Amino acid sequence: MVLESKNRYYCWGRCLGSQQIGVFLFTLLLITGTTLLFFIFDCPYLYTKLTIAVPIVGAILFLFVLCVLFRTACTDPGILPRSEKDEVLFNERQSLVQANLSDQQMVSNFQMPRYKEIVLKGNTIKLKYCFTCKLYRPPRSSHCSVCDNCVERFDHHCPWVANCIGKRNYRFFYMFLVSLSVLCLYILACNIANIVLRTQEQLLVDALKATPATVIEAVICFFSMWSIICLCGYHTYLISSEVSTNEDIKESYSSKRHHEKNNPFDKGSIYLNFANLLCSSIPPSLINLRETIPNKLISEKSFGSSSRFNKTTITNTISSAVETRDNNISLPQMGNSFENTRQLIIENV
């Protein structure tokens, strides 16, 4: 099934991102430009005065920052496939039964129950119904208004990487913050060392005039590192508490709002929380971005121009749980398959 989305897709479905590509390009330009100035104007002098390790360490840090940046920006954050027509029909009929209504009465989206309670790991959790995706979102999931998708373990939408931060790319986002903080501190320290070494041979004013690029690098790194380091520290706190940014803003497990409500996802120690987030295996994507869309299906969709269709569609792989080509499958049988597939998603939170 083809679903509408506000994401953009590149490299034949291998990469995806939001429509805020300009902010991402500015981030990439700022990091690359500052580092190139460092390699061109600082490294040759520091190499002769100090050691060859200066440019080598800088190159390793720079390449690592780029790798985790692109991995964060291009990875599916954990997009939840929207419900298909058969699944929506099954949910509506279940709502009719629960509401003691007749099958002939129509149940529109606004009549669907807003919440559904489930028991997960001994805790009662409310699942919220998403009227856009027509599904009960798993715990910790939320709908991103920028990308127009429900995302597993939704943390926030980051315009600097032009992507949502969720279950499948949060570790890369955190590694990007840590490595970028180290790179900023490293370049700033080398800038200071460059100026100090030059002041031993000439006056401070002459040293600054001799290396204006070093001053520019130092200013950029000095004013950038505070926000980056603070953000890195904030996410370190969130990981240690096993709380997402979205949950922290809403105070989902705060003692101020819930006196007896503990975080059911907390592993019990900071070490286990870090290990669970950074060392656990990455779950497979629930959408198939590289599947070929039949021309017949494209003609059935009224998305306007075909160019917009190609940029704003994703393929739902939940349909693989039910073979819809078999006309003999009854609605209850399909409903069981839908419920089993969604239950697997919830249990893997």
Sine and cosine of phi, psi and omega as CSV:
sin_phi,cos_phi,sin_psi,cos_psi,sin_omega,cos_omega
0.00,0.00,0.67,-0.74,-0.01,-1.00
-0.99,-0.13,0.75,-0.67,-0.07,-1.00
-0.83,-0.55,0.56,-0.83,0.00,-1.00
-0.99,0.16,0.60,-0.80,0.00,-1.00
-0.45,-0.89,0.29,-0.96,0.03,-1.00
-0.99,-0.14,0.13,0.99,0.03,-1.00
-0.97,0.24,0.37,-0.93,0.15,-0.99
-0.92,-0.39,0.55,-0.83,-0.07,-1.00
-0.83,-0.55,0.62,-0.78,-0.09,-1.00
-0.73,-0.68,0.32,-0.95,0.07,-1.00
0.82,0.57,0.73,0.68,0.07,-1.00
0.83,0.56,0.69,0.72,0.09,-1.00
1.00,0.04,0.01,1.00,0.00,-1.00
-0.97,0.24,-0.42,0.91,-0.03,-1.00
-0.77,-0.64,0.48,-0.88,0.08,-1.00
-0.61,-0.79,0.33,-0.94,0.02,-1.00
-0.22,-0.97,0.03,-1.00,0.02,-1.00
-1.00,0.01,-0.06,-1.00,-0.02,-1.00
-0.99,0.13,-0.04,1.00,0.00,-1.00
-1.00,0.04,0.78,0.63,-0.07,-1.00
-0.93,0.36,-0.45,0.89,0.00,-1.00
-0.90,0.43,-0.64,0.77,0.02,-1.00
-0.92,0.39,-0.63,0.78,0.04,-1.00
-0.90,0.43,-0.67,0.74,0.03,-1.00
-0.90,0.43,-0.58,0.81,0.07,-1.00
-0.90,0.43,-0.66,0.75,0.07,-1.00
-0.87,0.50,-0.72,0.69,-0.01,-1.00
-0.90,0.44,-0.66,0.75,0.01,-1.00
-0.91,0.41,-0.65,0.76,-0.01,-1.00
-0.91,0.42,-0.70,0.72,0.00,-1.00
-0.93,0.37,-0.74,0.68,-0.05,-1.00
-0.92,0.39,-0.69,0.72,-0.02,-1.00
-0.89,0.46,-0.71,0.71,0.00,-1.00
-0.89,0.45,-0.66,0.75,-0.02,-1.00
-0.93,0.36,-0.61,0.79,0.04,-1.00
-0.90,0.43,-0.64,0.77,0.09,-1.00
-0.86,0.51,-0.64,0.77,0.02,-1.00
-0.89,0.45,-0.70,0.71,-0.02,-1.00
-0.93,0.36,-0.56,0.83,-0.08,-1.00
-0.98,0.17,-0.67,0.74,-0.16,-0.99
-0.96,-0.28,-0.38,0.93,-0.05,-1.00
-0.97,-0.25,-0.69,0.72,-0.11,-0.99
-0.87,0.48,-0.68,0.74,0.01,-1.00
-0.86,0.51,-0.66,0.75,-0.01,-1.00
-0.94,0.34,-0.71,0.71,-0.01,-1.00
-0.93,0.36,-0.47,0.88,0.05,-1.00
-0.91,0.42,-0.66,0.75,0.00,-1.00
-0.97,0.22,-0.53,0.85,-0.05,-1.00
-1.00,0.03,-0.53,0.85,-0.08,-1.00
-0.90,-0.44,-1.00,0.01,-0.09,-1.00
-0.42,-0.91,0.35,-0.94,0.04,-1.00
-0.95,0.32,-0.23,0.97,-0.01,-1.00
-0.92,0.39,-0.38,0.93,-0.03,-1.00
-0.86,0.51,-0.82,0.57,0.02,-1.00
-0.94,0.35,-0.50,0.86,-0.01,-1.00
-0.92,0.40,-0.74,0.67,0.03,-1.00
-0.89,0.46,-0.67,0.75,0.03,-1.00
-0.88,0.48,-0.65,0.76,0.00,-1.00
-0.92,0.40,-0.64,0.76,0.01,-1.00
-0.90,0.44,-0.71,0.70,0.02,-1.00
-0.89,0.46,-0.68,0.73,-0.02,-1.00
-0.89,0.45,-0.71,0.71,0.00,-1.00
-0.91,0.41,-0.62,0.79,0.01,-1.00
-0.91,0.40,-0.65,0.76,0.04,-1.00
-0.87,0.49,-0.70,0.71,0.01,-1.00
-0.90,0.44,-0.65,0.76,-0.02,-1.00
-0.88,0.47,-0.76,0.64,-0.04,-1.00
-0.95,0.30,-0.46,0.89,0.07,-1.00
-0.90,0.43,-0.75,0.66,0.00,-1.00
-0.94,0.35,-0.54,0.84,0.04,-1.00
-0.92,0.40,-0.62,0.79,0.04,-1.00
-0.93,0.38,-0.69,0.73,-0.10,-0.99
-0.96,0.27,-0.49,0.87,-0.13,-0.99
-0.97,-0.24,-0.10,1.00,-0.05,-1.00
-1.00,0.03,0.64,-0.77,0.13,-0.99
-0.88,0.48,0.88,-0.48,-0.08,-1.00
-0.95,0.30,-0.15,0.99,-0.05,-1.00
0.86,-0.52,0.70,0.72,-0.04,-1.00
-0.91,0.41,0.76,-0.65,0.04,-1.00
-1.00,0.01,0.81,-0.59,0.03,-1.00
-0.89,0.46,0.62,-0.79,0.04,-1.00
-0.96,0.27,0.38,-0.92,-0.01,-1.00
-0.93,0.36,0.62,-0.78,0.09,-1.00
-0.99,0.13,0.12,-0.99,-0.05,-1.00
-0.87,0.49,-0.65,0.76,-0.01,-1.00
-0.91,0.41,-0.63,0.78,0.01,-1.00
-0.94,0.35,-0.63,0.78,0.05,-1.00
-0.89,0.46,-0.68,0.73,0.01,-1.00
-0.88,0.47,-0.65,0.76,0.02,-1.00
-0.90,0.44,-0.69,0.72,0.01,-1.00
-0.90,0.43,-0.62,0.79,0.00,-1.00
-0.92,0.39,-0.65,0.76,0.01,-1.00
-0.93,0.36,-0.58,0.82,0.09,-1.00
-0.89,0.45,-0.62,0.78,0.04,-1.00
-0.91,0.41,-0.58,0.81,0.06,-1.00
-0.89,0.46,-0.68,0.73,-0.02,-1.00
-0.91,0.41,-0.70,0.72,-0.02,-1.00
-0.92,0.39,-0.50,0.87,0.00,-1.00
-1.00,-0.01,0.06,1.00,0.00,-1.00
0.85,0.53,0.64,0.77,0.05,-1.00
-0.97,-0.25,0.31,-0.95,-0.01,-1.00
-0.98,0.19,0.41,-0.91,0.00,-1.00
-0.91,0.41,-0.32,0.95,-0.05,-1.00
-0.99,0.15,-0.24,0.97,0.01,-1.00
-0.99,0.12,0.67,-0.75,-0.01,-1.00
-0.99,0.10,0.60,-0.80,0.05,-1.00
-0.87,-0.48,0.94,-0.33,0.01,-1.00
-1.00,0.08,0.11,-0.99,-0.09,-1.00
-0.86,0.50,-0.65,0.76,-0.07,-1.00
-0.95,0.32,-0.18,0.98,0.05,-1.00
-1.00,-0.07,-0.14,0.99,0.04,-1.00
-0.93,0.38,0.58,-0.81,0.05,-1.00
-0.84,0.53,0.75,-0.67,-0.05,-1.00
-0.93,0.38,-0.57,0.82,-0.03,-1.00
-0.76,-0.65,0.43,-0.90,0.11,-0.99
-0.66,-0.75,0.78,-0.63,-0.05,-1.00
-1.00,-0.04,0.68,-0.73,0.10,-1.00
-0.73,-0.68,0.31,-0.95,0.07,-1.00
-0.95,-0.31,0.88,-0.47,-0.03,-1.00
-0.79,-0.62,0.89,-0.45,0.01,-1.00
0.83,0.56,0.63,0.78,0.05,-1.00
0.99,0.15,0.04,1.00,-0.01,-1.00
-0.90,-0.43,0.66,-0.75,0.06,-1.00
-0.99,0.11,0.85,-0.52,-0.07,-1.00
-0.82,-0.57,0.67,-0.74,0.05,-1.00
-1.00,-0.01,0.78,-0.62,0.10,-0.99
-0.99,-0.15,0.76,-0.65,-0.04,-1.00
-1.00,-0.10,0.68,-0.73,-0.01,-1.00
-0.99,0.12,0.75,-0.67,0.05,-1.00
-0.99,-0.17,0.89,-0.45,-0.04,-1.00
-0.96,0.26,-0.31,0.95,0.04,-1.00
-0.99,0.16,-0.76,0.65,-0.02,-1.00
-1.00,0.04,-0.18,0.98,0.04,-1.00
0.85,0.53,0.78,0.62,0.04,-1.00
-0.45,-0.89,0.36,-0.93,0.15,-0.99
-1.00,0.08,0.90,-0.44,-0.09,-1.00
-0.93,0.37,0.66,-0.75,0.10,-1.00
-0.89,0.46,0.30,-0.96,0.03,-1.00
-0.82,0.57,0.61,-0.79,0.05,-1.00
0.96,0.27,0.02,1.00,0.02,-1.00
-1.00,-0.02,0.39,-0.92,0.02,-1.00
-0.43,-0.90,0.32,-0.95,0.00,-1.00
-1.00,-0.09,0.82,-0.57,0.03,-1.00
-1.00,0.05,0.86,-0.51,-0.02,-1.00
-0.95,0.30,-0.39,0.92,-0.01,-1.00
-0.97,0.23,-0.74,0.68,-0.02,-1.00
-1.00,-0.01,-0.26,0.97,0.00,-1.00
0.88,0.47,0.69,0.72,0.05,-1.00
-0.68,-0.74,0.49,-0.87,0.22,-0.98
-1.00,0.09,0.73,-0.68,-0.11,-0.99
-0.84,-0.55,0.72,-0.70,0.06,-1.00
-0.92,0.40,0.66,-0.76,-0.02,-1.00
0.67,0.74,0.82,0.57,-0.06,-1.00
-0.90,0.44,0.82,-0.57,0.04,-1.00
-0.99,-0.14,-0.87,0.50,0.07,-1.00
-0.15,-0.99,0.19,-0.98,0.14,-0.99
-0.99,-0.16,0.84,-0.54,-0.05,-1.00
-0.97,-0.26,0.93,-0.36,0.01,-1.00
-0.93,0.36,-0.41,0.91,-0.04,-1.00
-0.93,0.37,-0.44,0.90,0.07,-1.00
-0.94,-0.35,0.03,1.00,0.07,-1.00
0.83,0.56,0.70,0.71,0.02,-1.00
-0.31,-0.95,0.34,-0.94,0.15,-0.99
-0.96,0.26,0.46,-0.89,0.09,-1.00
-0.95,-0.31,0.90,-0.44,-0.08,-1.00
-0.62,-0.78,-0.41,-0.91,-0.15,-0.99
-0.89,0.46,-0.58,0.82,-0.15,-0.99
-1.00,-0.07,-0.21,0.98,-0.02,-1.00
-0.75,-0.66,0.17,0.99,-0.03,-1.00
-0.92,0.40,-0.63,0.77,-0.02,-1.00
-0.89,0.46,-0.60,0.80,0.02,-1.00
-0.94,0.34,-0.59,0.81,0.07,-1.00
-0.89,0.45,-0.68,0.73,0.01,-1.00
-0.92,0.40,-0.67,0.75,0.04,-1.00
-0.90,0.43,-0.55,0.84,0.07,-1.00
-0.90,0.43,-0.69,0.72,0.02,-1.00
-0.90,0.45,-0.70,0.72,-0.03,-1.00
-0.91,0.42,-0.75,0.66,-0.05,-1.00
-0.92,0.38,-0.59,0.81,0.03,-1.00
-0.93,0.37,-0.58,0.81,0.08,-1.00
-0.89,0.45,-0.70,0.72,0.01,-1.00
-0.91,0.42,-0.66,0.75,0.00,-1.00
-0.90,0.44,-0.67,0.74,0.03,-1.00
-0.88,0.47,-0.72,0.70,0.01,-1.00
-0.90,0.43,-0.62,0.79,-0.01,-1.00
-0.92,0.40,-0.73,0.68,0.01,-1.00
-0.90,0.43,-0.67,0.75,0.01,-1.00
-0.89,0.45,-0.67,0.74,0.03,-1.00
-0.90,0.44,-0.64,0.77,0.04,-1.00
-0.93,0.37,-0.58,0.81,0.07,-1.00
-0.88,0.48,-0.71,0.71,0.01,-1.00
-0.90,0.43,-0.68,0.74,0.02,-1.00
-0.89,0.46,-0.63,0.78,0.02,-1.00
-0.88,0.47,-0.73,0.68,-0.02,-1.00
-0.92,0.38,-0.66,0.75,-0.01,-1.00
-0.89,0.45,-0.68,0.73,0.02,-1.00
-0.91,0.42,-0.58,0.81,0.01,-1.00
-0.95,0.30,-0.53,0.85,0.02,-1.00
-0.93,0.37,-0.28,0.96,0.08,-1.00
-0.97,0.26,-0.29,0.96,-0.01,-1.00
-0.95,-0.33,-0.37,0.93,-0.04,-1.00
-0.46,-0.89,0.07,-1.00,0.00,-1.00
-0.93,0.36,0.36,-0.93,-0.03,-1.00
-0.87,0.48,-0.66,0.75,0.00,-1.00
-0.90,0.44,-0.67,0.75,0.03,-1.00
-0.92,0.39,-0.58,0.82,0.03,-1.00
-0.91,0.41,-0.64,0.77,0.02,-1.00
-0.93,0.37,-0.59,0.81,0.04,-1.00
-0.94,0.35,-0.51,0.86,-0.02,-1.00
-0.96,0.30,-0.44,0.90,-0.03,-1.00
-0.74,-0.68,0.94,0.34,0.01,-1.00
-0.91,0.41,-0.49,0.87,0.02,-1.00
-0.91,0.42,-0.56,0.83,0.04,-1.00
-0.89,0.45,-0.62,0.78,0.04,-1.00
-0.91,0.43,-0.67,0.74,0.02,-1.00
-0.89,0.46,-0.70,0.71,0.03,-1.00
-0.87,0.49,-0.70,0.71,-0.04,-1.00
-0.89,0.45,-0.65,0.76,0.00,-1.00
-0.91,0.41,-0.70,0.71,0.00,-1.00
-0.89,0.46,-0.74,0.68,-0.03,-1.00
-0.92,0.39,-0.62,0.79,-0.05,-1.00
-0.91,0.42,-0.70,0.71,-0.03,-1.00
-0.99,0.15,-0.35,0.94,0.00,-1.00
-1.00,0.07,-0.55,0.83,-0.17,-0.99
-0.92,0.39,-0.47,0.88,-0.05,-1.00
-0.91,0.42,-0.73,0.68,0.01,-1.00
-0.92,0.38,-0.60,0.80,-0.01,-1.00
-0.93,0.37,-0.71,0.70,-0.01,-1.00
-0.91,0.40,-0.66,0.75,0.04,-1.00
-0.89,0.45,-0.67,0.74,0.03,-1.00
-0.91,0.42,-0.63,0.78,0.05,-1.00
-0.90,0.44,-0.68,0.73,0.04,-1.00
-0.90,0.43,-0.62,0.79,0.01,-1.00
-0.90,0.43,-0.69,0.73,0.01,-1.00
-0.96,0.29,-0.45,0.89,0.13,-0.99
-0.90,0.44,-0.66,0.75,0.07,-1.00
-0.89,0.45,-0.67,0.74,-0.01,-1.00
-0.89,0.45,-0.67,0.74,0.00,-1.00
-0.91,0.42,-0.68,0.74,0.00,-1.00
-0.90,0.45,-0.46,0.89,0.01,-1.00
-0.99,-0.12,-0.06,1.00,-0.06,-1.00
0.81,0.58,0.78,0.63,0.02,-1.00
-0.75,-0.66,0.63,-0.78,0.06,-1.00
-1.00,0.01,0.24,-0.97,0.04,-1.00
-0.87,0.49,-0.67,0.75,0.01,-1.00
-0.87,0.49,-0.68,0.73,0.01,-1.00
-0.94,0.34,-0.58,0.81,0.00,-1.00
-0.93,0.36,-0.63,0.77,0.02,-1.00
-0.92,0.39,-0.65,0.76,0.00,-1.00
-0.98,0.18,-0.12,0.99,-0.03,-1.00
0.82,0.58,0.75,0.66,-0.07,-1.00
-0.89,0.45,-0.56,0.83,-0.03,-1.00
-0.86,-0.51,0.43,0.90,-0.01,-1.00
-0.98,0.22,0.63,-0.78,0.03,-1.00
-0.94,0.35,-0.32,0.95,0.02,-1.00
-0.94,0.34,-0.57,0.82,-0.04,-1.00
-0.99,-0.17,-0.57,0.82,-0.04,-1.00
-0.79,-0.61,0.98,-0.21,-0.09,-1.00
-0.94,0.34,-0.52,0.85,-0.08,-1.00
-0.90,-0.44,0.20,0.98,-0.06,-1.00
-0.99,-0.16,0.93,-0.37,0.04,-1.00
-0.99,-0.10,0.31,-0.95,0.02,-1.00
-0.97,0.23,0.93,-0.36,-0.04,-1.00
-0.95,0.31,-0.18,0.98,-0.04,-1.00
-0.99,-0.16,-0.07,1.00,0.04,-1.00
-0.94,0.34,0.78,-0.62,-0.03,-1.00
-0.98,0.18,-0.14,0.99,0.06,-1.00
0.97,-0.24,-0.26,0.97,0.03,-1.00
-0.48,-0.88,0.41,-0.91,0.00,-1.00
-0.90,0.44,-0.65,0.76,-0.02,-1.00
-0.88,0.48,-0.72,0.70,-0.02,-1.00
-0.93,0.37,-0.57,0.83,0.05,-1.00
-0.91,0.42,-0.68,0.73,0.05,-1.00
-0.92,0.40,-0.68,0.74,-0.01,-1.00
-0.90,0.44,-0.62,0.79,0.00,-1.00
-0.91,0.42,-0.60,0.80,-0.07,-1.00
-1.00,0.10,-0.66,0.75,-0.15,-0.99
-0.99,-0.10,-0.39,0.92,-0.12,-0.99
-0.92,-0.39,-0.22,0.98,0.00,-1.00
-0.96,0.28,0.36,-0.93,-0.01,-1.00
-0.94,0.35,0.55,-0.83,0.02,-1.00
-0.99,0.16,0.82,-0.57,-0.01,-1.00
-0.92,0.40,0.48,-0.88,0.02,-1.00
-0.92,0.40,0.42,-0.91,0.02,-1.00
-0.94,0.34,0.58,-0.81,0.00,-1.00
-1.00,-0.02,-0.02,1.00,0.03,-1.00
-0.84,-0.54,0.53,-0.85,0.01,-1.00
-0.95,-0.30,0.99,-0.15,-0.07,-1.00
-0.99,0.17,-0.19,0.98,-0.10,-1.00
-0.94,-0.33,0.12,0.99,0.00,-1.00
-0.96,0.26,0.67,-0.74,0.01,-1.00
-0.96,0.26,0.78,-0.63,-0.02,-1.00
-1.00,-0.02,0.84,-0.54,0.00,-1.00
-0.88,0.47,0.56,-0.83,0.02,-1.00
-0.89,0.45,-0.52,0.86,0.02,-1.00
-0.90,0.44,-0.64,0.77,0.00,-1.00
-0.93,0.36,-0.59,0.81,0.02,-1.00
-0.90,0.43,-0.65,0.76,-0.02,-1.00
-0.93,0.38,-0.42,0.91,0.00,-1.00
-0.98,0.20,-0.34,0.94,-0.04,-1.00
-1.00,-0.01,0.66,-0.75,0.01,-1.00
-0.97,-0.24,0.93,0.37,-0.01,-1.00
-1.00,-0.08,0.12,0.99,-0.05,-1.00
1.00,0.01,-0.77,-0.63,-0.04,-1.00
-0.95,0.30,0.47,-0.88,-0.01,-1.00
-0.93,0.36,-0.49,0.87,0.01,-1.00
-0.91,0.42,-0.65,0.76,0.04,-1.00
-0.92,0.38,-0.59,0.81,0.00,-1.00
-0.88,0.48,-0.70,0.72,-0.05,-1.00
-0.91,0.42,-0.46,0.89,-0.06,-1.00
-1.00,-0.01,-0.29,0.96,-0.17,-0.99
-0.80,-0.60,0.58,0.81,0.02,-1.00
-0.75,-0.66,0.54,-0.84,0.12,-0.99
-0.74,-0.68,0.29,-0.96,-0.06,-1.00
-0.95,-0.32,0.75,-0.66,-0.04,-1.00
-1.00,0.06,0.86,-0.52,0.00,-1.00
-1.00,-0.09,0.01,1.00,0.11,-0.99
-0.89,0.46,-0.44,0.90,-0.02,-1.00
-0.88,0.47,-0.36,0.93,0.03,-1.00
-0.92,0.39,-0.29,0.96,0.01,-1.00
-0.96,0.28,-0.37,0.93,-0.04,-1.00
-0.75,-0.67,0.78,-0.63,0.05,-1.00
-1.00,0.10,1.00,-0.09,-0.12,-0.99
-0.97,0.25,-0.13,0.99,-0.01,-1.00
-0.97,0.24,-0.34,0.94,-0.01,-1.00
-0.99,0.12,0.92,-0.38,-0.05,-1.00
-0.96,0.29,-0.20,0.98,-0.05,-1.00
-0.99,0.11,-0.13,0.99,0.00,-1.00
-0.97,0.26,0.80,-0.59,0.00,-1.00
-0.99,0.11,0.28,-0.96,-0.02,-1.00
-0.89,0.46,-0.68,0.73,0.04,-1.00
-0.87,0.49,-0.61,0.79,0.03,-1.00
-0.90,0.44,-0.68,0.73,0.04,-1.00
-0.91,0.41,-0.61,0.79,0.02,-1.00
-0.88,0.48,-0.63,0.78,0.04,-1.00
-0.90,0.44,-0.64,0.77,0.03,-1.00
-0.91,0.41,-0.66,0.75,0.04,-1.00
-0.88,0.48,-0.72,0.69,-0.04,-1.00
-0.90,0.44,-0.64,0.77,0.00,-1.00
-0.90,0.43,-0.65,0.76,0.00,-1.00
-0.92,0.39,-0.72,0.70,0.03,-1.00
-0.91,0.42,-0.57,0.82,0.01,-1.00
-0.91,0.42,-0.61,0.80,0.05,-1.00
-0.89,0.46,-0.62,0.78,0.04,-1.00
-0.90,0.44,-0.68,0.73,-0.03,-1.00
-0.92,0.40,-0.67,0.75,-0.04,-1.00
-0.93,0.37,-0.39,0.92,-0.02,-1.00
-1.00,-0.04,0.26,0.97,0.03,-1.00
-0.91,0.41,0.00,0.00,0.00,0.00
